[in-house]
Amino acid sequence: MSQVGGHTERVRHRTHEGFLRHRSFFWAQVATALCVVVVGVYFFVARDLAEPPNGGSWLGYLLGTMSAGLIVWLACLGVRKRVITAGHYSLKAWVSAHVYLGLSLTILATLHTGFQFGWNIHTLAYVLMMAVIVSGALGVWAYATLPQRLHGNRGETTRRQMLDTIGSLDAQLHEAAQPLDRAAADVVRLSIEQTDLGGSFWKRLTQSYGDCANRRALARLRALPAPGSAVQAEALTKVESLMQQKADALSLARRQMGITALLEAWLFVHIPATFALLAALIAHIVSVFAYW
């Protein structure tokens, strides 16, 4: 029984282990060892040369081949995500290798260039590679930190429950507005019919909701003249309370959408930059062998 319990505990530990810490930073150690070996070989070869080995040397071709192979393999992560496996080649292991081996390219590819840059397709491929690496690092930060913010923002409330709460408040507003006069009822209608929960990607990302219909309706409601009857006064008080509850619910849901938009934003840079890198890499390789 103790063996079964121990196995369950190990499985639980692996389940909750993040991709950065996968197998006690195994791929971080592999990438670090690779960089140390490559740097050692590079400077050992360069010690007797007048200038550092460049992309046209035997070491440059070796480092270029390694870098190109890594770039193509790293670009296959999107395909790998569509295949579910477990064990040594699980998605978590693949992503961990993707992160650390991707970072190792900053060393391998830089040494491949021999620190020679210019206005050409070779430097363009290098710049695009660095752009992909930087955007990928931002993506790692996003996926490592933003899910915690998502959970902290919503607590135990699901997205569906947030939307249901707003819908329920709209129904209550409609019911509470029945005793109101035309002017006050129009204010309530503004909140119910014109409130935009999410909006465009940029709006969700920047949380630009200064024109929120519910907020405008709440301001107009408070600016209305004093009601002439106790029934209307009671109805206005209830409507104001419901609108304030709706404002709080909208704020919660919009913050949730804003955090999700941050998770999406880096893909708008990382994915196009990756395809541009692959195109530049092909052009780089073709041009090298065309003038070999």
N, C-alpha and C positions, 0 to 999 in steps of 0.2 A: 504494500500500500504506500509505503514511504517513497518507493521508486516511482510509482505512478504520480504521487504528489509532486516529487521533484521534477519529473518530466513536464507536468502541467505548468509548474512555475517557470521552467525554462522557455516553454512555448509562449507563455504570457509575456515574459521578458522580451523575447524576440518580436512579438507582435507590437509592443509599445516602443521598441527601439527605433529612433528616427533614422532616416537614410544617411544623415551625416555621420552618425555614430555606428553605422552598421558594422557588425563583427569587430567591435572595438577599434574602429577607424582603420580597418584593413586596407581599403583602397587609398586612404590618405597616406598610409605607410608605403604602399606600392608606388604611388605617384612620386612621393618624396625620394624614395630609393632610385627611381628612374632618373629623376632630375639630377641627383647627386652623381650618379654614374656618368650621365651625359656631360655634365659640366666638367667632371674630372677628365674624361676622355678629350673633350674639346680643348681644354687648356694644356693638356699633355701634348696633343698634336700641335698646338699653336706655339709652343715654347721655342721651337727651332725655326719658325717661319717669320718672314719680315712683316707680314700682316696676317690678321686672323683668317682662318679657313672660311670661305664664303660658300654660297649655294652651288658653285661650280666645282668644288673639290669633292673628293670621295666621301669625306665626312658630311659635307653639305648635302650631297645626294642621299646619304643614309638618313640624316635628320629630316630631310624633306620628305622622303618616303614614309618615315615613321609619322611625321606630322600629318601628311595627307591621309594616310590610313586611319589615324585617330579622328580626323575631322569627319571623314565619311562614316566611321562607326558611330561617332557622337550624334550625327544627324539622323541616325536610325532609331533614336529613342522614341520618336513619335510612332514608328511602326511597332516597336517593342511594347508600347503601352497597350496595344490592342490584343496582346497575347498574354493569357493568364497562366503563370507557372509558379512553382514553389521551389524551395531549396536554394542551391548555390547560384542559380541563374534567375532568382526571383526578381520582380520589378524593383524592389527596394535595393537589392545588390546592384542592379543595372544602373539605377539613378545615382547611387553612391559612387560607382565607378565613373559615371558620366561627369559628375561634379569635379572629382579630384583629378581625373585624367585630362579633363577639359582645362583645368587650371595649369596642369603641367605643360600645356602647349605654349604658355607664355615663355617658358624656358626653351623648349625644343625648337619652336619656330623662330624665336629670336636668334638663337645660335645658328640655325639654318641660314638666316640672312647674312651672317657674318657682319652684322651691324652696318650693312650697306643698304641705303634707302634712296629712292628717287621718285620722279614723277612717271611711274610706269605701272604696268599691270601687276608686277610682283609685289610692289609696295601696297597697291590697292588691296590685294588679297590678304596681306598681313594686317592692314588697318581694319578690314572687315572682320578678320578673325578676332582681333582684339575687341571690336565692338560687340561681337557675339559673346565673347567671354565675359565682358563687363555686364552686358544685359543678362547673361545667365547667372552671374553672381547676384545681381539684384533680384532675379527670380528666386534664387535659393533663399535670400533674406525674406522675400515675401512669403514663400511657402513655409518658412520656419517660424515666422512671427505672426503673420496675419490671421491664421486660423485660431490662434489663442485670443486675438482681439475680437474675432467673430463670436467666439463662445462667450467671452466676457461681456460683449454688447447685448447679446440676446438672452443669456442665461439659459433657462430651460425652455424658452419659447421658440417654437419652430417658425420658419418663414410662413407656412400656411396659417399658423395661429395668428401671426402678425396681420396678415391680410384679412383674416376672418374678423379680427378685432376692429379693424378700420371699417369693414363692411357693416358690422353690428352697430358701430357708433353712427354711421350714416343712417341706418334704419331707425335708430333711436332719435336722431335729429329730425328726421322726417315726421315722426310721430309727435315729438315735443313741439314742433312748429305749428301744429294745427290751430291753436288758439290765437296765433300772432296776426297782426295786421299785414297788409300787403308789403310795406317797406321792410319789415323785419323778416317776413317769409322769403323775400327776394334775397336777403343776406344769407339765410340758411341754404337756399337753393344754390347760391354761389359756392358755398363750401362743399355741398354734396355733388354737384354736377361738374365743377371745373377744377377740383383738386387733382394735381398731377403727382402721382406717387413716386415714380422713378424718373422718366424722361430720357433724354439722350445719354450716351455713354459719358460725354464730357460733363454733363450736368451731374450725373451720379458721382463721377470721379472728384469733382471740385465742390460738391455739395452746394451748388448755386440754386438755392430755393428762395431767394428773396422775394420772388413774385408769387409765392404759394397762395392759392386761392383761399385756403382755410385761414391762413394768417390774415389776409386782407378782410375776409368775412368777420373774423373775430374783432379786428380793429373797428370795422364799420358798426358792428353790433354794439360795441361799447360807446360809440359816438351817437347812437340813436337817442332821441329825446325820451324823457321818463315816460313810462307807460301810464295810460289813464285808468287802468283797473288792476285790482289785485291778481286776477287770473293771468293777465298779460305779464305782469311783473314776475309772477312765479314761473311762467313759461320762459321768459327771457333769461331768468337766473339759471334754469335747467339747461337751456340751449347753450348758454355761455360755458357752463360746466362741461357739457358734452364736447363742445368745440375745443376746449382746453385739453380734454382727454384725447381728442383726436390729434391735436397738435403734438402731444407727447408720443402717441403711437406712430405718427408719421415720422417724427424725429428718430425714433428707434429703428424703424424700417429703413429709412433713408441712410442712416449710418451703416446699417448692415449692407445695403446695396453699394455704398461707397467703398467699404472694405473689399467687397467682392470685385468691384471695378478695378481696385488696385491690383488684385491678383490677375486680372485679365490684361491690364495695361502693358505689362512688360512683354507679353506675347506679341503685341502689335509691333514691337521692335525686334525681339529675339528671333521670331520665325522668319520675317522677311529678310533680316540680316543674314540668317543662316542660308537661305536660298541664294542670296546675292554672293555670299562667300563661296558656295559650291560652284557657282558660275565663274567667279573670278579664279577659283582654284583650277578649274578645267582650263581656262584661258592661260593661266600661269604655266601649267604643265605642258600644254600644247606648244606655247611659245618657246619654252626651254628646249624641247626636243626638236622643234622646227629649226632652231639655230644652233643645234648641237654640233 
